[in-house]
Amino acid sequence: MSDPKKADASDAALVRQLADILRETELTEIEVERGDLKIKVKREITVAAAPVTYAAAPQPMAAPQAAPAPAAAPASMPSDPATIVARAGEEVKSPMVGTAYLSPAPGADAFIKPGDKVKKGQTLLIVEAMKTMNPITSPRDGVVSEILVGDAQPVEFGEPLILLEA
């Protein structure tokens, strides 16, 4: 007969190995069967939603203020899209979840910059999803009015990436 304490120790070691495999491979579940022994290890991934901040509509001013206005953010790096009240132009949205890259390679020039004229089908940026680089192309001829994402920024499906004007 086998020693029950030795079997328990080897089972615990197997569970630890499976847990390590889950962490290393980013899997969420793994199951192993050995004879009568069946071990299933699962992990739950929770994604915390970022807090949403709403911008207040500007109020009419009766008298000019003496304090200087805060510096505006650069056109290529706007604040969180949830805080922007209104934008002019057509939004080019992400067709997938992934990571947006503004240039074809690290250190290379960006595909576009605000003010650039683009043609229908021209690559605006790329979204990496599952280690595949997916070009995001212009849906029409136009002028890039604003780039709404930063380089190497995670993006969600349907998230606005670029604003195009006629």
N, C-alpha and C positions, 0 to 999 in steps of 0.2 A: 504494500500500500504506500501511497505517497503521503508526505508530510503536509497537513493542511496549512500550517503557518508558512511553509515554503511556497505553496500554491498561491496563498493570499498575497505574499510579497511579489511573486512574479506577475500576478494579475494587476497589482498596483503599479508595478513598473510598466506594464503594457499600457495602462490607462495614461500614465505620464507621457509615454512615447507618442501615443495617439494625440494627446493634447498638444504636444510640441509640433507634431505634423500639422495640426489645424492652424496653429499660429504661423508657422513657416509658409504654408501654402495659401493662407487666407481662405480656407474652406470653412464651411459652417457646420458640417456634420461628417462623421466617419464611423463605419461599423465594421467589426471584425468578428468572425466566427471561427472557433477552434474546438471541434468536437462538441461537447455539451456547453462550452463556454461561449456566450454571445455578449460582446461589449459594444455599446453605441455611445459615442461621445459627441455632444452638440455644444455649440456656443451661439449665443444670441448677440447680434450686433445691433446696437441702438445708435441712431444718429440724432443728435440733438439739433433741433432747428435753431437757426440764428434768430436772435430777437429782431422783430420788425420795428423800425423807427419811421414815423411819418413826419414829413416836413409840413410845417404850418404855412398856410397861404399868407403872402405878404400883406401887411396892414398899411392903409394909407397914412402918411406922416403929415402932421400939420406944420411942423417946423423942422428944418434940417438938424441933424445930429452932429455934434462936434467930434464924436469918437470915430476913428477910422473903421471902414468896413473890413471884415475878415477877408483874407486872400482867397480867391477862387481856386478850386481844384483845377489842375491841368485838363485840357479837353480830352486827352487820351486816357485819363484815369478818373472817371467820375466816381461819385460816392455810390453807395449801395443802390442798385436799381429800385429797391423798394422805397427809397426816400425821395426819388425824383418825381416831381408832381407832373410835369408834362415835357415832352420832347417833340421837336419837329423832325419829320422824315419817316421813312419806312424802316422798320426794324428787321434786320437779318437775324433770325433766331437759330439757336443750336438745334440740330436735328437729333442730338443724342447726348447722353451723359458722358463726360470725359474731361480732358484737360486741354484748354485752349492755348495755342502757341501762335504768336504774332509774326514769327519769322520761320523760314524753312529749316534752319539749324541754329544752334546756340552761337551767338556772336555775329550772325548774318544780319543784313538789313531786313527790316520789317517788310511784309508783303505790301502794306499800305500805311498811310498816315492821314490824319484829318486834312481835308482839302484836296486830296488826290481824286482825279477823275478815273472812274473804273468802267469797264465794259462788261456786258452780260457774259457770265461764265468765267470771269477772271477770279483767281484765287484771292480771297480776302484774308484768310487765316486757316489754320488747321486745328482739328480737334482730334486728340489721341484718345481712342477707346479700345481697350483690350489689346494694347500694343500695336494697334493699327492706326496709321496717320490718315485722317479723312479730310480732304480739302473742302473748305466751305467757300462756295463760289457766289459771285454777285448774281442776284436774280434778274437784274436789269442794268442798263447803263445809268450812271449817276455820279454823284460826288459824295465822298465819305465826309459826313458832317461830324461824326463822333465814333470813337472806338470805346465800347462800353465794358470791356474786360481787359485785364492785365495779362502779361505774358506768363505762361505756366499756371494760370488760374483755373481751378476746377469750375466746370460749368454743368448746369442741369439741362435736361430736355426742355426746349421751348424758351430758354433764357435768351433775352436779347444780347447780341454780340456787337453789332455794328448798326449805325444809323446812316441811311442813304438819303440824299436829297436829289431832286430832279436835275 
